[in-house]
């Protein structure tokens, strides 16, 4: 009976009811589409970053930095002593006994593969074009086991590093900027004075712009020579069985190795923070839309109460309780919320599919063909539950107001 | 409104009219009898007190019932008719009559609708069963309202100025309906200014200033 009355009342104001439903629909659709877009973008970035650079990286720097000598000698900060021209100690940065550490890591549970590497910055020159290159010296088989750089190769072959003398694999961005194509010879010079020519044997494209525009790979010993770091390993990259657990593995490994060990989350904390802010903004925007929709529901229900005061009195006179009247109005809100969010979920899904097929070239932090969409069941559930809940809250006030009318006062007032 | 020393018993099958000037308390008495209103439990300074008055409906003291329980009593035992017909305009004539039956839950939906149409038929309105309430004439609406009051076979039919908003012809029709209902044993209490309607009852209670001043049997 309560549903019967609710539905009939809603139908009596079909146009307003449809507007309310549309309000809920729009907010749910927006939420679904926006979260799918954000997630698509975030997922792509994470996967590509993680897979191209390893889940965990051990660096050659000890976690704690050495305090300057004066501060160690004189604890009193007001001491009238000053030492000028203090420069960082000229220490050779390296991971000691990398072979032993690698062997230990390989035996650790949860670790799938490890690869040693030496990194440094070089100037790459091709003709008149110059750019800095973050060069990574690798053992190709080991690096291919840790990262997916092998499948990101768009020209040439990662394996050719081994066969070609002084071969280098560069990112697509680097190749574009320099204008150096496959088999072109580029010049590489290091700040420490090393200089060599190298042949481009491969070009990779991970889709993550900072990587594609700044990274190159060479053989480990070539880089060691070039950077004047003979026999030095300054990084170890690690692949785990589950990249989401990288943080806890990193803590264990750091305790074991004694070197700064970064999970991908730590290495990309800045980006992850941006993603988090994006997510928050998405939630705020859709919440605002939902609140507007809720006000629509509040409005239509208050109207429905005010113009049905006589109905409420008569319903009570023939036996409906306060609870019954409350429910009649809450049900109206529920129907609006339910229909609105169901349509919203459907439209959201369609929007996601539509955007996915949109032929747009995206090139920002991440480069891709078309918009990246990543849907999560949880987002659909959140949208559904949140919209029903908000509309329900909006319905409570008018419903309680309706239930409060004293039939005697209403009937006497009409006399 | 204050009622003073009112002691009124209405027996099964009686047809009673309550008359009196405006403000004499007759409507208040009617709403109290029907459990639509209840004696105040706070005085003018909002202090709690226990009213010494009590209303018994079909032998049951309503003093300690919760609002929800009292609503159920109204649903099952009482049929109200008001001066303004108060039909739900989005519903058809038959649906208006069926709503109290839906609430009672004694019959299936289908049976409720069949009973509603049968009630309409008693008042020569069967052809209007599927018509929206707001598309009926004033006299028709009041007849539908009476049919609705009878929907759950109430112990008593309470009417507050049932002809107050009707022309002479329709007032006659309504008065005839009450007469024939009373003849069939339906207990009826009518509050009215309409002397001719009041005199059709078999007992007339006169109120003045919150008290009953006369209670006479009519022949």
Interface residues (C-beta under 8 A of the other chain):
Chain A: X1 X4 X5 X8 X9 X11 X12 X310 X311 X313 X314 X315 X316 X317 X318 X319 X320 X321 X322 X323 X324 X407 X408 X411 X412 X414 X415
Chain B: X27 X31 X34 X36 X37 X67 X68 X71 X72 X74 X75 X76 X79 X80 X82 X83 X84 X86 X87 X88 X90 X91 X99 X100 X102 X103 X104 X148 X149 X151 X160 X161
